[in-house]
Amino acid sequence: MEWLTAMKKSIAFMDSHLCDDISADDVAAEIFMSPFYFQRGFKILTEMTPSEYIRNRRLYLAALDVLGGKEKVIDIALKYRYETPESFTRAFTRFHGVSPVQLKNSPESLHVFLPLKITISITGGNRMEKLDFAVSPMSGFKVIGFERIFDMKTSYDEIPKFWDEIREKYLGAVWSGKKHLSEIERAVKENGIGEYGVCVDDIGGGKFRYMVAGKYCGGKVQAGMTLFEFPDLEWAKFKCVGPMPKALQSVNTKIFKEWLPGNPDYEMSAGYNIEWYDIPRGSMTDEDYKNAIWIPVKRK
């Protein structure tokens, strides 16, 4: 499904099911998209998560029901999927600044939150920076590395900590040229672990697998390591140059805001994402540091 069409359909689906028990996974399934890419793209385009959008829309509609005066607070709470009147009142007060009871006496406190409208923003000019990318097919390949499961809501903060942990335990010793390596450190060196950051969206529930990985060159899979095999895919590879993580985040934003919307040739094809790092060559804070984002695509 074309990217902007998918986003518009996701918003319409959420707004028509605000009184139902729905999750980001349900919305992604409705638009035939990987939950990982749906949540990431929605966040970049709207600056909020799907769950935040659903919550805000519910609380706005709940306030209208409160002002209508035809329903009890407990019924309104249950209607918009809150388990208790207390939890509803707390969320309501955080959003509107007043409790449901207080809103009746000060309706001007109503925090309006209308349905989102997504449109294409046309930009131009001689100084516009273009994405540098290439699309090419790749035969299936295996990666090996250290894996952890992350929640979409906290992954941006937690994944860098995971990298720091793996770097301190294994990568630093290998990159510094340590002579006597342990078996696991030898596996890190032989497979170039640290070259890839791999996202695999096959869990659901707002969670995904992330690997600090390298291309598998054979040999024993050491305890604590994970092996993953990609199928034959066509990959769009976007080049990034600049200090991390700013450069990578900038390109990622351009992919979802400029490249995917209205793209006449390609759409995403699978729930994978690869970050490529030129490690250990150069410092990640260098202005000319090279890295890349790979996403699987298919021709329309």
Salt bridges, closest charged atoms under 4 A:
ASP15 OD1 - ARG57 NE 2.59
ASP65 OD2 - LYS79 NZ 3.02
GLU71 OE2 - LYS79 NZ 3.77
GLU147 OE1 - ARG209 NH1 2.89
ASP151 OD2 - LYS207 NZ 3.43
GLU158 OE2 - LYS161 NZ 3.58
ASP164 OD1 - ARG167 NH1 2.85
GLU165 OE2 - ARG148 NH2 2.80
GLU165 OE2 - LYS169 NZ 3.54
GLU185 OE1 - LYS178 NZ 3.15
ASP202 OD2 - ARG209 NH2 2.64
GLU234 OE2 - ARG299 NH2 3.28
GLU258 OE2 - LYS254 NZ 3.75
GLU267 OE2 - LYS298 NZ 3.85
ASP278 OD1 - ARG281 NE 2.80
